[in-house]
Amino acid sequence: MEETVRLATARMIPAPPPVDIPKSYETLLLTDVKVSHHPEGAPVATPVVVVTLNRPDKNNAFSTHLMDAFEKLYPLFDVHERVKVVVLTATGKIFCAGADLKEPYKPAKERPLDFRDP
């Protein structure tokens, strides 16, 4: 019975897509986000990665560029065995002012139904 449950569960959860893990996250070119290691300047990924929101002129308001950067970064951190801690910080006086309301609205391609369990 237990083996049947394990097999059924394994079929319901899809395997994560393969990702190319960079040697150093500091070399990634991302808009409005800076990624560094601790200690900074390490030639390879370290157990501690620092992700810095870098839109101080906009009070680090959350934009589609930031969303795209996070959607690229966090799957890498998830599968990279060396990364143990991700520190999220920001430049400027304000960590994050919330959504960037001056950014034009674009309807999502996904539907909430796409994110529900089968």
C-alpha positions in Angstrom: 0.0 0.0 0.0 2.8 2.5 1.0 4.6 1.8 -2.3 1.4 2.5 -4.3 1.0 5.8 -2.6 4.6 6.7 -3.2 4.3 5.9 -6.9 1.1 7.8 -7.3 2.6 10.8 -5.6 5.7 10.6 -7.8 3.5 10.7 -10.9 1.5 13.7 -9.7 4.5 15.9 -9.0 6.3 16.7 -12.3 10.1 16.8 -12.2 11.6 20.3 -12.3 12.9 21.4 -15.7 16.6 21.1 -16.1 18.5 24.4 -15.4 22.1 25.5 -16.2 23.7 26.5 -12.9 26.2 29.3 -13.4 29.7 29.1 -11.9 29.1 32.5 -10.3 25.8 34.3 -9.8 27.7 37.6 -10.0 28.0 37.2 -13.8 24.3 37.1 -14.4 22.9 40.1 -16.3 19.6 41.1 -14.7 17.7 44.3 -14.9 17.2 46.1 -11.6 18.7 43.3 -9.5 22.3 42.8 -8.3 23.4 39.3 -7.3 26.5 38.8 -5.2 28.1 36.1 -3.0 29.2 36.3 0.5 32.1 37.0 0.7 31.6 39.4 -2.3 33.8 38.8 -5.3 34.1 35.0 -4.8 35.0 33.3 -8.1 32.4 30.6 -7.6 29.0 30.3 -5.9 29.1 30.4 -2.1 26.6 29.0 0.4 25.3 32.6 0.9 23.9 34.5 -2.1 22.9 38.2 -1.7 20.1 39.4 -4.0 19.8 43.3 -4.0 16.8 45.2 -5.4 18.5 48.0 -7.3 15.9 50.6 -8.2 16.5 53.3 -5.5 15.2 56.1 -7.8 11.8 54.3 -7.8 12.0 53.3 -4.1 12.6 49.7 -5.3 9.0 49.4 -6.5 8.3 45.9 -7.7 8.2 45.8 -11.5 7.9 43.1 -14.2 11.7 43.3 -14.5 12.1 42.3 -10.9 9.5 39.6 -11.3 11.4 38.2 -14.3 14.7 38.3 -12.4 13.2 36.4 -9.4 11.6 33.8 -11.7 15.0 33.2 -13.2 17.0 33.2 -10.0 15.0 31.2 -7.5 14.7 28.0 -9.5 18.5 28.1 -9.8 18.9 28.5 -6.1 16.4 25.7 -5.5 18.4 23.1 -7.4 21.9 24.3 -6.6 23.3 22.1 -3.8 25.9 24.7 -2.8 23.4 27.6 -2.1 22.1 27.3 1.4 21.0 30.9 2.2 19.5 33.7 0.1 19.6 37.2 1.6 17.2 39.7 0.1 18.1 43.3 0.5 17.8 46.6 -1.3 19.7 49.8 -2.2 18.5 53.2 -1.1 16.4 54.3 1.9 13.4 52.1 1.2 13.4 48.3 0.9 10.4 48.0 -1.4 7.6 50.5 -1.9 5.3 47.8 -3.3 4.0 47.4 -6.8 5.2 49.9 -9.4 1.8 51.6 -10.2 3.4 53.6 -13.0 4.1 50.5 -15.0 1.5 49.7 -17.7 -0.9 46.9 -16.9 -0.4 43.8 -18.9 -2.9 40.9 -18.4 -1.3 37.7 -17.2 -0.8 34.9 -19.7 -1.4 32.4 -17.0 -4.7 31.8 -15.3 -5.1 31.0 -11.6 -6.4 27.6 -12.7 -3.0 26.8 -14.2 -1.5 26.9 -10.6 -3.9 24.5 -8.9 -3.1 20.9 -8.1 -4.6 18.3 -10.4 
